[in-house]
Amino acid sequence: MKIFIVAALALVAAADRPQSSYRPRPAYSAPTYSAPTYSASTYTAQPSYKPIAILEEKNVHPGDGSYNFHFSTENGIYRSESGVPLPGYGKNAYGQPEGSYRQEGSWSYSDGYGNPVKVTFVADKNGYQPSSDILPTPVPTQYPTPAVDPAYVEPQPAYQPAYVEPQSAYQPAYQPAYN
């Protein structure tokens, strides 16, 4: 009877097991990723400063070569200039301007500390000549500049022409002889 009980238990244990050893592999689906989307943002250039308004602007060119202009802005900048051609001004054979102008003008603004700065100038045959309180000036010294004797210049020998041998008065001329 013990054998019968052991056999029955073996049958019950065998019946509980699946009939086939085949089990399908687990099915995995490939991962799906969504592509990143980029949207171009619209860019409009904005100045990094507030634009300065021009309060007044004038340009005059009468046609005779002279000119005059000036402008001023709301932040206190002012510029003015006029020019007149000097005698001899014109165009050369290639159509290029020749000669010079006499120009004068000024500009002014406020420096970083709020102090007004003004520069006036004249430009003519003597060059550009600005004048202003902001331009550097020579430092005054308490000692006068010493007088300096001029440098020694060695005297040059007097000109003496090279010796020329005197010409003799007799100069034979070629005289062909015919036979």
Residue, then its C-alpha position, 0 to 999 in steps of 0.5 A: m500500500k505504501i507503493f500505491i500512495v507513492a505512485a499516486l503522489a507521483l501521478v499528481a505531481a506529474a499532472d500539475r506540470p505542463q505537458s510541453s516544455y515550449r514556452p514562447r519568448p517574451a515579446y519586446s517592442a523596439p523603443t520609440y523615441s520622439a524626434p526633438t522638435y526645434s522651432a526657429s524663434t523669430y529674431t528682430a534686432q533691437p539696439s542695445y541703446k535708445p536711438i538718439a534723435i537728430l533735432e536739427e540738420k542742415n546741409v548747404h552746397p551752393g555749387d561754387g565749391s563752398y559748403n556749410f552744414h550743421f546738426s544737433t542731437e537730443n543728447g547735446i552733440y552739436r557739429s558745425e562746419s563751413g568750407v570755401p575753396l581757396p584760389g587755384y582750386g579746380k579739377n586737373a586734366y583727369g577730373q580730380p580735384e586740385g587745390s585746397y579749402r579753408q575750413e572752419g567749424s566746431w563740435s561740442y558734447s558732454d563728457g562722461y562727467g557731464n562737463p561741456v566740451k567744445v572744440t573749434f578748428v581752422a584748416d587751411k594752407n597752414g594745416y589743421q589748427p584746433s583749439s579747446d580747453i581739453l587739448p593738452t598744453p606744454v607744461p610750464t617750467q620754472y627754468p628757462t630753456p638754456a641758450v645753445d651755441p650753434a653746432y660747429v660747421e667745418p669750412q669747405p675748401a674753395y672751389q679750384p678747377a682741375y688743371v687743364e693743359p693748354q692747347s697748342a696753337y698748331q693743330p695739323a689737319y688731315q691732308p689726303a695725298y692722291n697719286 
